[in-house]
Amino acid sequence: MTVAPAMRILVVEDEVLIALELEYLLQDLGYETVGVAGSSAEAIALGRSTSPDVALVDIHLVDGPTGVDVARALSADPRTTVVFMTANSKRIPEDFAGAFGVIAKPYSERVVASALTYVAERRAGAGPGAAPDGLSLAPNA
């Protein structure tokens, strides 16, 4: 039996404690964090250089509400699934800027775990099914 490699995740979060907590949570869940970015330029550069499977993107970064721009840039690569993690969901455009969905802050470990499992299943070709509690899907997801 072959074990699938862990999903590679980019964390885009400018609050250091939240980013660190999320990085530890992802590690505990068996995922690989490919980087942590606090600004849009850093996030886009890291996304392009690491080609993550998933990018968890906050809307409001150190350089302003630029997470939407990050989502548009990273979701242009079909290998990367973008999920917003934000308390500013009103700033998400109707088209979700190419993002798959949003996890509202504050979030729980359970919500992050179930959302990432759902994303992994969808990336593997599973049918749409109902999104888990805590994950709101984009209209086209």
C-alpha positions in Angstrom: 0.0 0.0 0.0 1.4 3.4 -1.0 0.9 6.4 1.2 0.1 9.6 -0.5 2.5 12.4 0.2 1.3 15.1 2.6 -0.4 18.1 1.1 2.0 21.0 0.9 0.5 24.2 2.4 1.5 27.8 2.2 0.3 30.0 5.1 -0.4 33.6 4.3 -0.9 35.3 7.6 0.8 38.5 9.0 0.0 37.9 12.7 3.0 35.9 13.9 1.3 34.1 16.7 -1.6 33.0 14.5 0.8 31.9 11.8 2.9 29.9 14.2 -0.1 28.3 15.8 -1.5 27.4 12.4 1.9 26.0 11.3 2.1 23.7 14.4 -1.5 22.6 13.8 -0.8 21.7 10.2 2.3 19.8 11.3 0.2 17.9 13.9 -2.3 17.0 11.2 0.4 15.6 9.0 0.7 18.4 6.4 3.9 20.0 5.2 4.1 23.8 5.6 6.2 25.1 2.6 6.4 28.7 4.0 4.7 31.5 5.9 4.2 34.9 4.3 3.0 38.1 5.9 2.8 40.4 2.9 1.3 40.0 -0.6 4.6 40.2 -2.4 6.2 37.6 -0.2 3.1 35.4 -0.5 3.0 35.5 -4.3 6.8 34.9 -4.5 6.6 32.0 -2.1 3.6 30.6 -4.0 5.4 30.8 -7.3 8.6 29.3 -6.0 7.1 26.4 -3.9 3.9 25.6 -5.9 1.9 24.6 -2.8 -1.1 22.3 -3.0 -3.1 24.6 -0.8 -2.6 28.3 0.2 -4.4 29.4 3.4 -4.8 33.2 2.9 -5.8 35.9 5.3 -7.5 38.9 3.6 -5.8 41.7 5.6 -2.0 41.4 5.5 0.7 43.7 6.7 0.4 45.7 3.5 -3.3 46.1 3.7 -6.3 44.1 2.5 -4.2 42.5 -0.2 -5.2 38.8 0.4 -7.6 39.0 -2.5 -4.8 39.9 -4.9 -2.8 37.0 -3.4 -5.7 34.6 -4.0 -6.0 35.8 -7.7 -2.3 35.3 -8.3 -1.9 31.9 -6.6 -5.2 30.4 -7.9 -4.0 31.2 -11.5 -1.8 28.1 -11.0 -4.1 25.1 -11.3 -1.8 23.1 -8.9 -2.8 25.5 -6.0 -6.1 25.5 -4.2 -6.6 28.8 -2.3 -8.7 28.9 0.9 -9.3 32.2 2.7 -8.9 32.2 6.5 -10.3 35.5 7.6 -12.5 37.5 9.9 -13.0 39.9 7.0 -15.3 37.8 4.8 -17.2 40.9 3.7 -14.0 41.8 1.7 -14.2 38.7 -0.4 -15.5 39.5 -3.9 -18.4 37.6 -5.3 -16.1 35.4 -7.5 -14.0 34.6 -4.4 -10.9 35.8 -6.4 -10.4 32.3 -7.6 -10.4 30.9 -4.0 -12.1 27.5 -3.3 -13.8 28.7 -0.1 -13.4 30.5 3.2 -12.8 29.4 6.8 -14.0 32.1 9.2 -11.8 33.3 12.0 -11.7 32.5 14.8 -11.5 28.9 13.7 -11.1 25.7 15.6 -8.6 22.9 15.0 -11.5 20.6 14.1 -12.7 23.1 11.4 -9.2 23.4 9.9 -8.8 19.6 9.9 -12.1 18.8 8.3 -11.8 21.6 5.7 -8.4 20.4 4.6 -9.6 16.8 4.4 -12.5 18.0 2.2 -10.1 20.0 0.0 -7.8 17.0 -0.3 -10.7 14.8 -1.3 -11.9 17.3 -3.9 -8.3 17.7 -5.3 -8.3 13.9 -5.6 -11.4 14.0 -7.7 -14.2 13.2 -5.2 -17.6 14.6 -6.1 -18.7 17.9 -4.5 -20.6 16.6 -1.5 -21.6 18.9 1.3 -18.8 21.1 2.7 -18.0 20.5 6.3 -19.1 22.9 9.0 -16.9 25.9 9.1 -16.0 25.9 5.4 -18.0 28.1 3.1 -17.5 27.2 -0.6 -17.1 29.7 -3.4 -20.1 29.7 -5.8 -18.2 27.8 -8.5 -16.5 25.2 -6.1 
